[in-house]
């Protein structure tokens, strides 16, 4: 080989090395950006999953569902009460309070909220969850899993919903299983 051939070979090898480094840097930047975008999309749709609604259009999301994000910042579970007749709703409220106290004894953070029957989204929510008999109660985990108790609401049914959702949580999942 002549000296001229050796110089071109060294230059070609150097250019190939630079191209490989540039390709690796580009790949790293693209995958980081994709992962960050996917993470942001997952966080944005967390409230939709939390209420049991999977929507591709977040603009059409219900307002009360959006409020669940703040509730899950400090709670492992949220119970939503769908009111009906005053006497039955008062009984459901009392049963939810008793069940919440028992659940808190396990070290689980839980909060209850009651939707207003005069809210414009109330009927839409009932339709989406196929709730026909009121009052009703829905236990929701931050993973989006939920269990609805319709009709005869009892403390036992509320605790069973909690236990079934607690077992459905994957150990180590962020914001899912009680601490």
WOSULMO-V121674 format. One record per backbone hydrogen bond with DSSP energy under -1.0 kcal/mol. CO is the residue of the C=O (numbers start at 1). NH is the residue of the N-H. E is the energy in kcal/mol with one decimal. If there is no record, write none. Layout:
co = (CO/CO)
nh = (NH/NH)
e = (E/E)
This chain:
co = (2/3/4/5/6/7/8/9/10/11/12/13/14/15/16/17/18/19/20/21/22/23/24/25/26/27/28/29/30/31/32/33/34/35/36/37/38/39/40/41/45/46/47/48/49/57/58/62/63/65/66/67/68/77/78/79/80/81/82/85/86/87/88/89/90/91/92/93/94/95/96/97/98/99/100/101/103/103/104/109/109/111/113/116/119/121/122/123/124/125/126/136/137/138/139/140/141/145/147/149/151/154/155/156/157/158/159/160/161/162/163/164/170/173)
nh = (6/7/8/9/10/11/12/13/14/15/16/17/18/19/20/21/22/23/24/25/26/27/28/29/30/31/32/33/34/35/36/37/38/39/40/41/42/43/44/45/49/50/51/53/52/60/61/66/67/68/69/71/72/111/140/113/138/115/136/89/90/91/92/93/94/95/96/97/98/99/100/101/102/103/104/105/106/108/107/76/77/79/81/119/122/125/126/127/128/129/131/82/149/80/147/78/144/141/139/137/153/158/159/160/161/162/163/164/165/166/167/168/173/176)
e = (-1.9/-2.0/-1.8/-2.0/-2.1/-2.2/-2.6/-2.2/-2.2/-2.5/-2.3/-2.1/-2.3/-2.5/-2.2/-2.2/-2.7/-2.4/-2.3/-2.5/-2.4/-2.5/-2.4/-2.4/-2.5/-2.6/-2.1/-2.2/-2.4/-2.6/-2.6/-2.4/-2.5/-2.5/-2.4/-2.3/-2.3/-2.3/-2.2/-1.8/-2.2/-2.6/-1.4/-2.3/-1.4/-1.5/-1.5/-1.6/-1.3/-1.4/-1.1/-1.1/-2.5/-1.5/-2.8/-2.7/-2.6/-2.4/-1.9/-2.7/-2.4/-1.8/-2.4/-2.8/-2.1/-2.5/-2.6/-2.3/-2.2/-2.5/-2.8/-2.1/-1.9/-2.4/-2.6/-1.1/-1.3/-1.2/-2.0/-2.8/-1.5/-3.0/-3.0/-1.4/-1.4/-2.5/-2.3/-2.5/-2.5/-2.2/-2.6/-3.3/-3.8/-2.9/-2.2/-2.3/-2.1/-2.8/-2.7/-2.3/-1.1/-1.9/-2.6/-2.5/-2.2/-2.1/-2.6/-2.6/-2.2/-2.7/-2.2/-1.3/-2.4/-1.5)
